[in-house]
C-alpha cells in the first residue's frame, strides 16, 4: 500500500493540511473516476516560498522548489478528498504548471520539473503524467508558480 506521508518524509517533506481556497471555488472536484485539483500555490506554513517573476525576482532554482511545494499541496488536497486512502490513486493524468515569467523567459519546463519529479518520486510509475508548463505575467498573491492537476482514481470499496 502506498504510504504517501512516509515517502514525503523520506524526501524531507511533510504532508500539510490542505491549503484553504483564497476565493470562491473548491480545492478538488470529482467527475466519475477523475479528480480535478484547483491550482495550488507554493504555500508552506502559511507563507509563499517564491514571489514575483522568474528569473528576475525568483531564481529558477527557487521557482523549481516552489513548484515542488505546489505539488505537495496538491497531494494534500487529494488526500483530504480521498480521506487518506492513497490506494485509490491510479494515475496522475495531467499537470498544469503556471510560471510568472519575465518577458523572454523560456525556462518554464525547468521550473515545472520540480512538480513533475516530486510526483514521480511519490507515486512511481503512476506519477508519470502529461504536462503543460506555461509562462504568465501574474499569478494570485504574486506567487511565482501555481500547479493544477488531474488524477484518475478507482471507486471506493
N, C-alpha and C positions, 0 to 999 in steps of 0.2 A: 504494500500500500504506500502511496506517495505521501511523504511527510514533508510538506512544504516548509513548515517552521524550522525543522531540522536542517533542511537544505539551505535555507536562508541563513541560519545561524552558522553553518559551516563556511558560509561566504562572508561572515562578519556583519550580517544584516539582521534586522528584527522585523517581524511582520507587525505593522502598526494597526491601530484601529482604523477603519476606513475613514478617509477624509470626507467631511461633510460638504455637500454641494454649496457653491458660492452664489447660486442663482436658482431659478425655478426649473429644476429638472431632477431626474432620478439617476443615481450612480450606475445602476445596472437595470437593463430591461431584458426580459426573456421572450423570445418568439420561437415556439417549438423547441428544437434542440440547440438553438443559438442564443448566446448571451451577447449583448452589445454593451460594452462598458464605456461610459461617458469619459471624455478627456480628463486625464489626471495630471495635476501639476506636480513639480518636484518638491513637495512639502515633506519636511522631516521635523518632527517635534514642533509643529506649528509655524515653521519658518521655511521660506523658499530657499533652495540650495543655490540657485543661479537666477539672476535677473538681467534684463537688458539683452541687447543684440549680440549675436555671436559673429565674429570673434572679438569685436571691439570692447564690449562690456563684460562678457563671459568668454573664457577661452574655450577652445574645442574640447579640451580635457574636462573642464568644469561642466560644460554642457553635456558631455558624454556621461559623466557621473550623475548629472541631474536626470537624464533620460533613464538611467538605471533605477533611480529613486522613483520616477514616474511609474516604471514597471512594477516595482514593489507595491506602490499604492494601487495599481490596477489589480494585482494579486490579492490585496486586502479587500478590495471591493468584490471580487469574485468569491473569495472565501466567505464574506458576510452573506452574499446571496445564496451560496450553497450550504450555509450553516457548517462550514468547515469540512464538508465531505469532498475532499480532493479526488477521490476515486471516480467522481462523475466527470472530471475533465478529460475529454477525449483528444482534443486538438486545439491549439491556438491557431486560429484560421487566418486572421489578418491583424496587422498592427499599423496604425497610422501615427506618424511622428511629425509634429509641427515644431519648427525651429525658428525663433525670432532671429532674423538674419540681417546682417549688414548688406547694403547694395553690393552686388557682385560676388557674394559669398556662395560657393557651391559645395561646401563640405557637409551638407545635411546628412548624407549617409554615414559619415564618421560619427556624428552625434547620435544618430538613430541606433548605431551598433550597441550603444550602452544598454538600451532596452532589449534589443534582439538577443544579445549574448546572455543577459540575465535570464530571459525567458527560456532560452535553450538550456542553460545550466540547471534551472529549477525543474523544467518539465521534460528534459531529454528530447527524444525524437518527437514527442507530442508538442514540443515547444517550437518546432520549425514552422514557419509561417510566411505568408505573403506580406509585403510591406510597402508602404509609401512613406517617403521622407520629403517633407515639403517645407520650403522657406516661406516665412510670412513676415510682415512688417510689425506686428504687435500680437501679444497674447494676454489673456487675463492676468491681472495683478503684475504685469510687466515680467512674467516668467520667461525664461529663456527657452523652455521646452514644454510641450504638452504631448501626452501619449493617450491614444484611444485604442480599443481592442475589440475583436470579435472572437468568441471561443465556442466550440461545439462541445456539448455535454450529453451525457446519457441521462435518460429519465430516472427519477428517483425510484428506488425499490419499494 
